[in-house]
Amino acid sequence: MNTSTEPGTPAAIMPLPGGVGVSQLRVYDTTAPDGLVGGTPHLHLCCTEGYVVQAGAGAVQTLTMSGFRQTPLRPGTVVWFTPGTIHRLVNHGGLEITVLMQNSGLPEAGDAVLTFPPSVLADPERYAAAAALPRGGAPDDAPPADGTPGATLAAAYARRDLAVLGFEQLRAAADAGDLAPLHDFHRAAARLVAPHLPRWRERFAAGALRAAQDTAAQLDALAAGRSDHLADAAVHGFAAPGEQGRHGMCGLLDTYPIR
């Protein structure tokens, strides 16, 4: 049977290729404590993240055990980084990015730790309070008419500014050849996410792992001379993002439903 569904209908919500996640990002355009415009430094523990730059200009700052690096971003640039890479987007003007995220659903389930100062990272309750946004980051219903940020956006900026302070400390130590604070941050991040691991495993099994297992089964079938799975072909899609303007760590996100 060869079927297709209208993009955007509930029946069309199937995992994207390879179990990845996709969103559209407009990077924050306000200034952090160090004088740079942009987003919130953080890392992922299990997910590789990729950028396809659509508009504007900027850079992604990264910090790993190899040190600090800054990669320019301009339309057409593609860059990706593996788990453990602290990353921070800097907006030089109008920076818009299509974000590809490995293991769709894991970042939404908590696979991101912000570079707050050590005193915040050491206390899970304090960390959770500092990282939380009103209504989970949903767009403000009625932003103030005078142009000041609404409650959610103001909280996103405060969260970013606190993470930038911690990031500056980590970068300064790494620049001086001292990687001990970065080691400490890695250990603190692992402790913070430990309670989430059972549900992360469930999401992984239903998403990226299932996609890989399906491919393995298809290869086995083809090797045996069978092509039955080709009869199950279908077209899926979304006519538009499911939500627009969600306040993320790096900017305003237009997101698509995930399975």
N, C-alpha and C positions, 0 to 999 in steps of 0.2 A: 504494500500500500504506500503510495506517495502522497503525502499530505503537506499542507502549509497552513500557517495561522497568521492572522493580521498582527503586525508589529504592535506591541504595547498591550495586548490582551493577556489576562492571567495565564491562559494556556501556553503563552509564548515564553514564560519565564523559565528558561533553561540555563544551565551553566554556560558561560562564554568559553571559547576554545581554551583547552588546557586548564580550565577552572580558574581563570584570572578574573580580576575585578577591573572595572574601568570607570573613570569619572573625569569631569571637566573642572579645571581649577583656575580661578582668578586670584592671583597671589595678593596678599594684603599689601596696601599702599600707604601704611603709616610707619612711623619711625620707632625703632626699638631703642633701648637705653644706650647702645653703643653707636648710635647715629646712623645705622643702616636700616633701610626700608625692607620689610619682608615678613617671613613666617617664623615658625617656632622650631627650634632645633630638637630633634628626637631621633630615636633609632627603632628598628623593628628587630625582633629576635628570631623570627622564622620566615620572613617574607623578603624576597627581592622586589625592589620597586623600580619602575622605569618611567621616564618622562619623554614625551614627544612635544616639543615646543611649537605652539600654534601662532603666537603673536607676542609682540613686545620684546623686551630684552632684560637680561639679568644674569644671575649666576647661581649655582648650587655650591655651597660650602660643605665640605665633608671632613670628618675627623675619624681616623682609624688608627690601628697600631703602627701604620706606616706614616702617620703624621697628618697635618692639615693640608687640604687641597681646595682650590677654587676652580670650578669648571664653568666657562662662559656659556650662556644660554641665548639662543637666537632662533627665529623661525626655521624649522627644519632640523634642529639639533635633536638627537636621540641620545640619552644617557641613562644608565641604570647602575644600581649598586646593591650589594648583597647584604644579608642580615648582619647586624653589628655596626653598620656604617652610620655614624651620627651625621645627619644631613639638615641643612637649613637653606631655604630659598631666599635669595636677595633680589628685590624687584627694582630694576633701573627704569621701569616705565612700561605699563600696560602688559605685564607678563601673564600670559595665558598658556596653560599646559594641559594636554591630555595625559592623565596618570594611569599607568598600568600597574596592577598590584598582584603579585603571586598569591595563591591560596585565598581566593575570594572568600570573604567572611571572617578571616582571622584578624585583620586590622580592626574591623568593626567589633570584634569580640575582645579587643584589648591588646593586640600585638603592636604596641607602640609605647615607649617609655620616654618621657620628656626629660631634658637635661636640667632638672631643678638642682639647686645647691644640695650638698650632702645631707644637711640637717633635715631637709624635706624628704629626701629619698629614704632616709632611715626610719621614717614613721609612715606606715602604710595608710593610716587614716588621714594624716596631714597631706600626704601625696594625693590621695583620692580627692580631697577637698580642693586642693590647688589645681588639679587637672580637670575638674568637672566644669561643665558649662550649663547655664539655665536651659531646661527642657532638652538636654542632650545636644545642644548646638543648633536646634531648629531655628530658622530665621525669625527675627523679631516681628511680631504681628504689626506693630505700628511704631516704626522708628521715630524719635523726636524730630519735630519739624525744623528745629534750629541747626540740624546737621551734626549734632553730637551723636556718638554711637549709642545704640540701644543697649539694654542690659546684657544681652548675649554677646554682642560684639565687644563691648567694654570688657567683659570677662575674658573673651578670647585674647584681647590685647594684653590684659594683665597676666594671663597664663604665659603668653609668649615672652613678655618682658622678664618674668621670673626665670624661664628656661634659658634665655639669652645670658643672664647673669651666671648661671651654672656653666653654660657652654664656654663663656669667656675664661672661666677658671680652668676648665679642662684643656682648652686650646693653649693658654699661657704655659701650663705645666708641660704639655707635649712639645711646644716650641722650645722649651728649655731642656728637653731631653728626658723629662720625668714622665713616664707612662703609668706610674702607680695610681694616680687619680682616675685615669681611664679604666684601668683594671678594676678599681673599686666601683666605678659606675656600672661596669658590666655585671659585676656580682650583685649590686643592688637592684639592677633591672631584672635579673633572673629571679631574685627573691620576690619582687613585687608581682610578677606574672605567674608565679607557681600555682596559686589557687585556680587559675583559669585553664590549666593544661588539659584536664579531662574534656572540657567542652571544645577546646581547640582540636583535640584528636578527632572528635565527632565531626566537626566541620571539614577537617582535612580529608577524612575517610569518605565523606559524601561529595567532596568537590574535586580537588586536584588528584587525589589518589584514585578515585573512581574514573576520572578521565583517562589516566594512565592505564588502568586495568582494562578499560573498554578498548583502548588501542591495542593492547597486548592480545585481547581476545579476537579482535579483527585480524591481526596479523596471523594468528593461529588458524583462523578460518580460511584466509586466503591461501595459506600454505597447504591446507588440506583440500583446496579446490572449491571451497564454498564461498558464495557471495550473497547469502541471504540478507545480511545486515544492510546491503545497499538498497533494499526495498523499503527500508524504514526511514529513508531520507525525508527531511522536513526543513522548512525555512522558519527562522525565528528572528525577532527583532524588537526594538522599541522605537516608537515614533518620536519620542522626546524623553528627556530625563524624568525620572519619577519624582524628584525633588530638586528645587533650585535654590541656591543661596544658603545652603547649610554652612555653618561656621566650623571650619576644620582647623587643623593645626597650622596649615600654611596659607590658607585663604578661604575664599568662598567656593563651595563645592556644588556642582550640579551632579547628582548621583543617580544611578540606575538601580533598579531592584536586583537583589541577589537572592539566590535560591535558599 
